[in-house]
């Protein structure tokens, strides 16, 4: 993990000092957009999984006879 972080920092330093600064901004925007979409997607997936497990729990609870 540290190796990847060092490579990323090195890449960003090289990109920031190069003539292609606009490319760096475009990549940063693209990465931030992908991260945002991944977060939204995971939240939606988590909500859907929560509903599915709640449904399974309710179904199982209804099918098990009461012990009292």
C-alpha positions in Angstrom: 0.0 0.0 0.0 2.8 2.4 0.9 4.5 1.6 -2.5 1.3 2.5 -4.4 1.0 5.7 -2.4 4.6 6.7 -3.1 4.0 6.0 -6.8 0.9 8.1 -6.8 2.6 11.0 -5.0 5.5 10.8 -7.4 3.2 10.7 -10.4 1.2 13.7 -9.1 4.4 15.7 -8.5 5.7 15.0 -11.9 2.4 15.8 -13.5 2.1 19.1 -11.6 5.5 20.3 -12.7 5.0 19.3 -16.4 3.6 21.4 -19.1 0.5 19.3 -19.2 -1.1 20.8 -16.1 -4.5 20.7 -17.8 -4.3 17.0 -18.2 -3.7 16.7 -14.4 -6.9 18.7 -13.8 -8.8 16.5 -16.1 -7.5 13.3 -14.5 -8.2 14.7 -11.1 -11.8 15.5 -12.1 -12.2 12.1 -13.7 -10.9 10.3 -10.5 -13.1 12.4 -8.3 -16.2 11.6 -10.5 -15.4 7.9 -10.4 -15.0 8.0 -6.6 -18.3 9.9 -6.2 -20.2 7.4 -8.4 -18.6 4.4 -6.7 -19.7 5.9 -3.3 -23.3 6.5 -4.5 -23.4 3.0 -6.1 -22.2 1.4 -2.9 -24.7 3.3 -0.8 -27.5 2.2 -3.1 -26.3 -1.4 -3.0 -26.0 -1.4 0.8 -29.6 -0.1 1.0 -30.8 -2.8 -1.3 -28.9 -5.5 0.6 -30.3 -4.2 3.9 -33.8 -4.5 2.6 -33.2 -8.0 1.2 -31.8 -9.3 4.5 -34.6 -7.6 6.4 -37.1 -9.4 4.2 -35.4 -12.8 4.7 -35.3 -12.2 8.5 -39.0 -11.4 8.6 -39.8 -14.4 6.5 -37.7 -16.7 8.7 -39.1 -15.2 11.9 -42.7 -15.8 10.7 -42.0 -19.4 9.7 -40.4 -20.4 13.0 -43.1 -21.5 15.6 -43.2 -19.5 18.8 -41.7 -21.4 21.8 -44.1 -19.9 24.4 
